Amino acid sequence: AQSVTQLDSHVSVSEGTPVLLRCNYSSSYSPSLFWYVQHPNKGLQLLLKYTSAATLVKGINGFEAEFKKSETSFHLTKPSAHMSDAAEYFCVVSGAYGQNFVFGPGTRLSVLP
Amino acid sequence: DGGITQSPKYLFRKEGQNVTLSCEQNLNHDAMYWYRQDPGQGLRLIYYSQIVNDFQKGDIAEGYSVSREKKESFPLTVTSAQKNPTAFYLCASSIGGTTQETQYFGPGTRLLVL
């Protein structure tokens, strides 16, 4: 069985400062891991995914995440926050099949001017 | 322009009424999914379909029904048996149903009870 923990329900940063959104996972399989972003009242957009290739994964809009098997973590980072980054972010672990997509509870990112 | 469309954007349900949410994709994807999103929670899987004319229950299927008569379409019916239907409903699709494939999401339908 898979599970996902997003350690912060809300993160607030100032524009231009680094972003760190934390995710830990549990999986019986070699997992695929994803980060999605959701703006208010919108669908989810894929930021990046890890599928057992390089452990440092680069995504869209300057985001990246590092897969650390020893720590069972997949934290999302961005060097410099932009106002448009304010949204809800979901970490997802996938098991053997697509129906086993397990979503974390989400982290709401606020970006202050 | 490929993607997933959901309609309507907002839907109001009266007590005892069945309502149907539409989901259409033109990505030629085999697999489609319905999720429910409640405030402060992650998404929970209602139903999924890996191929036409076949679908399976997810984690919270009670009070919902689906059909998959066409590859492009996967409508969700919220029945009167669903006692707490107020939520944001998201449809997704993927090329197939395996673990490494990205799921692509529609814009969502917000269901409210009158």
Interface residues (C-beta under 8 A of the other chain):
Chain A: V4 S9 Y29 P31 S32 F34 Y36 N41 K42 G43 L44 Q45 L46 K49 T51 F90 S94 G95 A96 Y97 G98 Q99 N100 F101 V102 F103 G104 P105 G106
Chain B: I4 Q6 A31 Y33 G40 Q41 G42 L43 R44 L45 Y48 Q50 Q56 G58 F88 L90 A92 S94 G96 G97 T98 T99 Q100 E101 T102 Q103 Y104 F105 G106 P107 G108 R110
